[in-house]
């Protein structure tokens, strides 16, 4: 999710399409939050691991 967010962010920035930039930022933030929660060992959404 973090990589997809970065790709959309860069593509949106290079092409000037603001919706791609917005979606990229949202995916990037959500991916970082899920990674941080997963690193602390907390279960997210009832699952201990996300594959």
Secondary structure, 3 states (H helix, E strand, C coil): CHHHHHHHHHHHHHHCCHHHHHHHHHHHHHHHHHHHHHHCCCCECCECCCC
